[in-house]
Amino acid sequence: MPYYHIKDNGKIGFWSRRCSKCGKKWSIMAWFQYPPPKDMSKFVVERKEKKVKKPASYAKWADGIPGVGLFASFLPNWPRWVRILVVAQVIPIIGVLVWILM
C-alpha cells in the first residue's frame, strides 16, 4: 500500500522516501517503524480511475440496416485499415473451414 503525506496529501515514493508535493524526505528507518511517523499514513487507498469504454465508430449507413449498428457497436474501436485487414484474413479462414468440413 502506498504512503501519503498527511499534511499535503502527496504520495511518498518507496525508493526516494520523498513527498511528491512538498519534497520532505524521511529516513530509511521510517519504513520499518510501527506505527509509522505521525505525518505519514499507509492506510489511505489510492483511487484508480475506471476506464469507460467508448462505443465503436461505424459508418452511418449501417443505421439504415436493422441489426448492423447493434452488431458494430460491440466490435472493438480499431482504425478502419485494421478492421479491413482482419476481415480480409477471417473470410478465407472461414472458407477453408467450410471447404474442409464439407
N, C-alpha and C positions, 0 to 999 in steps of 0.2 A: 504494500500500500504506500502511496506517495505521502511525503511530509509536506505540510504547508506552514508558512509563517503566519501566525495568528494576527499580528498587527496589520499587515497589508495584504494578506491572502495570496502571497506569492508562492509559487511552487519551489521547493528546495531540492536542488539536484542531488542525486545519490553520490556521484563521484566528486563533484565540486563542493558539496555541502554549502552552497551559496544560494541565497534567496534570489529568485528571478526578477523581483521588482525593486527591492531596496539594496540588494547586494551584500547584506550581512552574511558573515561566514561563521560556521560553527566548527568546533574541534572534532576530530575523528572519534573521540570518546562519546560525543553526543548521540551517536547511533546506537551505542551499547548501554546507555543509561535507561533505567526503568524506574519511575516514569520518565519520559523524555523531558528536556528542559521546558520551563513554563511557557516560553514563547514559540514552541513547536507543537504541532499536533499531527498525529498519524492516523487519526480516526475520521478524517474528512475524506469522503469517497469522491474521486474525480468523476465529473459528469461527462458522459460521452454523447455526442450528438448522433441521433439516428438519421441515417441517410434515407431520404424519401425517393422512392423510385419514380422517375419521370415516365409518363406514358410514351410509348413508341410513336415516332412520327411516321406517317404513311401518306400516300397520295390521296388527295381529296376526292378523286373519282371513286375510290373504294367505298365511300359512304353511300353511294347510289346502289351498290350491290348488297343485298342482305347477307349479313354474317361476315363479310370480308373485313370490315372495320373492327369488329369484335375480335376476330382471329389475329389481326395485325397488331392490336394493342397488347397482346400477350407476348409478342416476339421481342427480342432484345433490341434496344435502340442503337443499332450499329449504323455506320455510314452506308450509303447506297451501294458503293462498289463492293463492300464486304458481303452484303446480302445477295448481290448478283453472283458473286463468286461461290458462295455457299450453295445457292440454288443450282448453279452450273455443276457442282460436284455431287449434289444429292440426287438429282434426276437420273444420271447414268447409273448410280449405285442401285437405286430402286429398280431401274430397268433390268440390270444384271440379275438382281434377286428374283424378279418375276420370271425372267427367262430360265433361271436355274430351277425354280420351283415348278414350272410347267413342264 
